[in-house]
Amino acid sequence: MGDPLFSHGVDVGVLVIVVVKVLVAFGFLLVSVMLMIWFERKVISDMQNRIGPNRAGKFGILQTLADGTKLFFKEDLLPERADRVVFRLAPFLSVVPAFLIFAIVPVGGIVTIAHHTVELQVADPPIGILLLLALSSVAVYGVMLAGWSSGSKYPLLGSVRASAQMISYEAALGLTVVTVILESHGLSTRAIVESQAEYFWRWNVLRLCVVPFAIFFIAGTAELNRPPFDLAEGESELVGGFHTEYSAIRFAMFYLAEFMNTITMSAIVVTLFFGGPDGPGFHVVRWLWPILWFLGKTIVFLYVQVWIRAALPRLRYDQLMNLGWKWLIPLSLAWLLLVAAAQVSKDWGFAVFGGVVVAGLLLAAARATARRRRAHPDRGRPPAVGGADGLGTAAIGAGRSEAGS
Amino acid sequence: MGLLGETNFFGGFYVAAKQILRPRVTTEYPATKRPKPPRLHGRHVLNRYEDGMEKCIGCELCAAVCPADCIYVRGADNPPDAPVSPGERYGFVYEINYLRCIHCDLCVEACPTEAITESKLFEFSFTSRADAIYTRDELVVGDDGKPQQLPWEDWRPGEDRFSSGWMRATSPSGDASYEGEVQWSGELGYGVRPPEAGQRGERDDEATGNISVRETEAKKIPVRFGGRRR
């Protein structure tokens, strides 16, 4: 259990390895955020018949650097009615979780450096994937406090929306993570990845029959406040949402956190459902292939994220809440039940699984009937007696026929 | 609310992905420019006759009609030994303030001698109020009959065509009974220019620089809505 790096105590070598891992991950994340912003702008302009950034550097690849430099040197405004401490704290509450979540992502296999067994990930805590849920809850504070401390209406509205949305979708997110944990028999991300290793049909996306992956991906996108779930910053109604009052480097930090979260969430999806660094390797430079596999899979999901942004219009607030509470959470609960039943039926016999399926179907039928009853209150009932014209007022509606009788 | 039914959830993804293979609509402006409509209203020129005499007679009608009050003209008697214009008087001060000009072309309409017309140039800039006032020296066409290309203006090859009074007189929206009639005087560098064939269908769009708005717009209509194939 736990990180094998610490199994023989902590010495200078271990310390150096840890520091190097942290620095590499930090630098990698910053550079990849820079590239991700450029990638997103380029791909989305491809999908809109535009050219996109093409001035700074070759293919405009340094555009993010130019923007960042500009933001760095801009005046850092503090609104007069802002809560000074919280206003300054909020961007950090957004950025730090974004960095920390990436720490548990296994980017490669296990290598040996100077007689130390090193897992290619920053940390492998025993709580593992729970860190994701904990930190994404902390990230809600960043958004909420940013809006609240601005001392202004629109940021407050935006942050209320954002925190309601993030809390709602966290439930579905957590429930699908539980299905993964059930299937992989471990909380640690390394254990989850290892349980999917070697064959692609052992990837959780196939073992769990796609549905948890779909739910996780949708809920994850909502958790990131990315389109089509970006109503926290719906420009047409809320100016810029929770970061309206932010400028200069603090705004840059929110921006950084947003894109870093996108990368991290894609990496987490790859870890949980697509085997992480798993993939065929070759005998030349063995340690490199898992990393390349991991990066390749992550880039595919980043592309899908951009594609979603280009293709889908923003949801309305009630549609968002409907999707979260009435579809994703029940569906993830039901799937959790199925996965649990499948696990248990290995020991208790297949009848358990069948029983759960039948019970689930009955529940679903009952729910569907209830919905139908609510939508058409008088369908299937005898038509109302009476009515002045005798033409059958039942068709007009229950309220009207009661008033007529 | 089906995934593939009436809302066609995945249709949007197909539409977005399809665009990648399509040509870009962006014009990279400072590097390349779109062609300008031949009757675009740009900065003015003061035209000259074939013998090099200025057409302006200093009547100040342009200044009187200008709604933005941006033209300042002073007429003076022609010096008998070296006349500037063929008539009795000439405009010895002619100034247009481009911070006020709205390019309505009313001065061009008012001018009795086709002296003032507009070129197609609108890409010029200045850094002081004084520089915004063009004087007669800058507005008068050069010895080739084309507008002067001043250093702070962005001229590209071919953009100095179609700046004379002929452009106004050949307007296809004019009375059909004047079609084919020469309604304009000769000018420096071009002589008396031929009439545009107008609505008879004998048009030489290449020579006149005419772009039919109707045809230009028709090209943009997709084939499936009845547009012509490109």
Chai-1 contact restraints between the chains, C-beta under 6 A:
chainA,res_idxA,chainB,res_idxB,connection_type,confidence,min_distance_angstrom,max_distance_angstrom,comment,restraint_id
A,D46,B,I20,contact,1.0,0.0,6.0,A-B,restraint_1
A,M47,B,A16,contact,1.0,0.0,6.0,A-B,restraint_2
A,M47,B,Q19,contact,1.0,0.0,6.0,A-B,restraint_3
A,N49,B,Q19,contact,1.0,0.0,6.0,A-B,restraint_4
A,N49,B,R22,contact,1.0,0.0,6.0,A-B,restraint_5
A,N49,B,R24,contact,1.0,0.0,6.0,A-B,restraint_6
A,N49,B,V25,contact,1.0,0.0,6.0,A-B,restraint_7
A,R50,B,T26,contact,1.0,0.0,6.0,A-B,restraint_8
A,I51,B,R24,contact,1.0,0.0,6.0,A-B,restraint_9
A,I51,B,T26,contact,1.0,0.0,6.0,A-B,restraint_10
A,A310,B,A16,contact,1.0,0.0,6.0,A-B,restraint_11
A,A311,B,G12,contact,1.0,0.0,6.0,A-B,restraint_12
A,A311,B,F13,contact,1.0,0.0,6.0,A-B,restraint_13
A,A311,B,A16,contact,1.0,0.0,6.0,A-B,restraint_14
A,L312,B,G12,contact,1.0,0.0,6.0,A-B,restraint_15
